[in-house]
């Protein structure tokens, strides 16, 4: 036998080449066996489940905080309405009095164009404070409607997530 340079191979070179080929074949067999094993073995989802539970808990905390913020905005709205009406003890708006935000579908939506307002002069500001106590008098304009309370997030259970991933 001859090698790439045309020189005859000795017995020792052929033996080394043979062992190198066997080594590469064994490495390929081990790689195939490892890949088959990783496909067949059951997956350990303990860490994934714990992470999912943490995320669900944090999502529920955020949903609860959002509901509390909505209730606080409703109470603040009630306070402002009481202030505007001039009652001595403003009462908060309850959930039944909250009106949902509705957009009439008959009118096409037009993009909003920002137009900066004119900054009032000192004389104009003085006209707003009619009694001279340094506090502007309440406006007669109605307050904007409050959107309905957001629905709480409901993530699916972990078993359902794992089942859908398969």
C-alpha positions as a Python dict, from the first residue, in 0.01 Angstrom:
ca = {
    (1, 'X'): (0, 0, 0),
    (2, 'X'): (106, 357, -63),
    (3, 'X'): (26, 676, 123),
    (4, 'X'): (-64, 1017, -24),
    (5, 'X'): (296, 1093, -116),
    (6, 'X'): (340, 766, -305),
    (7, 'X'): (569, 612, -40),
    (8, 'X'): (482, 265, 82),
    (9, 'X'): (315, 253, 428),
    (10, 'X'): (477, 45, 690),
    (11, 'X'): (288, -196, 913),
    (12, 'X'): (305, 38, 1214),
    (13, 'X'): (137, 328, 1026),
    (14, 'X'): (-144, 104, 910),
    (15, 'X'): (-203, -17, 1265),
    (16, 'X'): (-220, 342, 1397),
    (17, 'X'): (-463, 435, 1120),
    (18, 'X'): (-676, 131, 1209),
    (19, 'X'): (-691, 227, 1580),
    (20, 'X'): (-775, 588, 1496),
    (21, 'X'): (-1064, 467, 1279),
    (22, 'X'): (-1191, 242, 1560),
    (23, 'X'): (-1168, 533, 1806),
    (24, 'X'): (-1371, 760, 1576),
    (25, 'X'): (-1630, 485, 1526),
    (26, 'X'): (-1664, 439, 1904),
    (27, 'X'): (-1705, 814, 1955),
    (28, 'X'): (-1981, 821, 1692),
    (29, 'X'): (-2162, 525, 1856),
    (30, 'X'): (-2144, 689, 2200),
    (31, 'X'): (-2278, 1016, 2055),
    (32, 'X'): (-2573, 838, 1894),
    (33, 'X'): (-2647, 644, 2215),
    (34, 'X'): (-2638, 966, 2419),
    (35, 'X'): (-2874, 1147, 2184),
    (36, 'X'): (-3120, 854, 2185),
    (37, 'X'): (-3106, 841, 2567),
    (38, 'X'): (-3181, 1212, 2601),
    (39, 'X'): (-3482, 1177, 2372),
    (40, 'X'): (-3622, 874, 2557),
    (41, 'X'): (-3557, 958, 2923),
    (42, 'X'): (-3832, 1134, 3120),
    (43, 'X'): (-3781, 1506, 3173),
    (44, 'X'): (-3732, 1643, 3524),
    (45, 'X'): (-3967, 1940, 3554),
    (46, 'X'): (-3921, 2021, 3925),
    (47, 'X'): (-3713, 2333, 3860),
    (48, 'X'): (-3937, 2443, 3574),
    (49, 'X'): (-4247, 2390, 3788),
    (50, 'X'): (-4100, 2593, 4075),
    (51, 'X'): (-4014, 2877, 3834),
    (52, 'X'): (-4364, 2865, 3686),
    (53, 'X'): (-4521, 2880, 4034),
    (54, 'X'): (-4309, 3186, 4118),
    (55, 'X'): (-4420, 3355, 3795),
    (56, 'X'): (-4787, 3271, 3862),
    (57, 'X'): (-4760, 3412, 4216),
    (58, 'X'): (-4600, 3733, 4089),
    (59, 'X'): (-4868, 3762, 3817),
    (60, 'X'): (-5140, 3725, 4081),
    (61, 'X'): (-4971, 3990, 4298),
    (62, 'X'): (-4961, 4230, 4001),
    (63, 'X'): (-5328, 4159, 3923),
    (64, 'X'): (-5422, 4228, 4287),
    (65, 'X'): (-5218, 4551, 4285),
    (66, 'X'): (-5393, 4657, 3963),
    (67, 'X'): (-5733, 4596, 4122),
    (68, 'X'): (-5629, 4796, 4429),
    (69, 'X'): (-5506, 5082, 4206),
    (70, 'X'): (-5841, 5081, 4027),
    (71, 'X'): (-6025, 5099, 4361),
    (72, 'X'): (-5797, 5383, 4473),
    (73, 'X'): (-5867, 5574, 4152),
    (74, 'X'): (-6240, 5525, 4212),
    (75, 'X'): (-6206, 5657, 4566),
    (76, 'X'): (-6002, 5953, 4444),
    (77, 'X'): (-6265, 6024, 4181),
    (78, 'X'): (-6534, 6023, 4450),
    (79, 'X'): (-6327, 6260, 4659),
    (80, 'X'): (-6283, 6495, 4363),
    (81, 'X'): (-6655, 6485, 4282),
    (82, 'X'): (-6730, 6570, 4644),
    (83, 'X'): (-6480, 6855, 4633),
    (84, 'X'): (-6629, 6990, 4311),
    (85, 'X'): (-6985, 6966, 4446),
    (86, 'X'): (-6872, 7139, 4764),
    (87, 'X'): (-6988, 6874, 5007),
    (88, 'X'): (-6817, 6876, 5341),
    (89, 'X'): (-6742, 6503, 5338),
    (90, 'X'): (-6672, 6366, 4989),
    (91, 'X'): (-6763, 6001, 4943),
    (92, 'X'): (-6574, 5754, 4724),
    (93, 'X'): (-6733, 5610, 4414),
    (94, 'X'): (-6836, 5248, 4459),
    (95, 'X'): (-6797, 4979, 4195),
    (96, 'X'): (-7161, 5007, 4080),
    (97, 'X'): (-7125, 5378, 4005),
    (98, 'X'): (-6823, 5332, 3781),
    (99, 'X'): (-6910, 5389, 3418),
    (100, 'X'): (-6723, 5201, 3145),
    (101, 'X'): (-6533, 5389, 2880),
    (102, 'X'): (-6724, 5371, 2553),
    (103, 'X'): (-6606, 5485, 2213),
    (104, 'X'): (-6886, 5552, 1964),
    (105, 'X'): (-6839, 5322, 1668),
    (106, 'X'): (-7026, 5552, 1427),
    (107, 'X'): (-6748, 5810, 1430),
    (108, 'X'): (-6415, 5720, 1269),
    (109, 'X'): (-6115, 5743, 1498),
    (110, 'X'): (-5890, 6036, 1414),
    (111, 'X'): (-5528, 6043, 1526),
    (112, 'X'): (-5466, 6292, 1804),
    (113, 'X'): (-5257, 6594, 1710),
    (114, 'X'): (-5083, 6759, 2003),
    (115, 'X'): (-5142, 7133, 2019),
    (116, 'X'): (-4957, 7303, 2303),
    (117, 'X'): (-5172, 7531, 2513),
    (118, 'X'): (-5088, 7892, 2574),
    (119, 'X'): (-4920, 7948, 2909),
    (120, 'X'): (-5144, 8182, 3111),
    (121, 'X'): (-5011, 8514, 3228),
    (122, 'X'): (-5002, 8622, 3594),
    (123, 'X'): (-5315, 8833, 3540),
    (124, 'X'): (-5504, 8536, 3394),
    (125, 'X'): (-5397, 8319, 3689),
    (126, 'X'): (-5518, 8587, 3928),
    (127, 'X'): (-5861, 8580, 3761),
    (128, 'X'): (-5882, 8203, 3828),
    (129, 'X'): (-5826, 8260, 4201),
    (130, 'X'): (-6134, 8476, 4262),
    (131, 'X'): (-6119, 8491, 4641),
    (132, 'X'): (-5742, 8559, 4668),
    (133, 'X'): (-5654, 8264, 4891),
    (134, 'X'): (-5394, 8129, 4646),
    (135, 'X'): (-5603, 7822, 4553),
    (136, 'X'): (-5774, 7799, 4217),
    (137, 'X'): (-6150, 7749, 4232),
    (138, 'X'): (-6282, 7409, 4117),
    (139, 'X'): (-6387, 7376, 3758),
    (140, 'X'): (-6746, 7302, 3662),
    (141, 'X'): (-6632, 7058, 3395),
    (142, 'X'): (-6738, 6697, 3464),
    (143, 'X'): (-6474, 6441, 3543),
    (144, 'X'): (-6395, 6185, 3274),
    (145, 'X'): (-6554, 5843, 3312),
    (146, 'X'): (-6362, 5567, 3486),
    (147, 'X'): (-6291, 5247, 3299),
    (148, 'X'): (-6425, 4920, 3440),
    (149, 'X'): (-6217, 4713, 3681),
    (150, 'X'): (-5968, 4494, 3491),
    (151, 'X'): (-6021, 4120, 3490),
    (152, 'X'): (-5781, 3920, 3705),
    (153, 'X'): (-5517, 3716, 3527),
    (154, 'X'): (-5573, 3340, 3539),
    (155, 'X'): (-5266, 3146, 3423),
    (156, 'X'): (-5330, 2777, 3352),
    (157, 'X'): (-5199, 2510, 3592),
    (158, 'X'): (-4849, 2377, 3531),
    (159, 'X'): (-4970, 2029, 3431),
    (160, 'X'): (-5176, 2182, 3151),
    (161, 'X'): (-4877, 2383, 3028),
    (162, 'X'): (-4656, 2070, 3023),
    (163, 'X'): (-4928, 1874, 2842),
    (164, 'X'): (-4967, 2142, 2577),
    (165, 'X'): (-4589, 2149, 2520),
    (166, 'X'): (-4578, 1780, 2428),
}
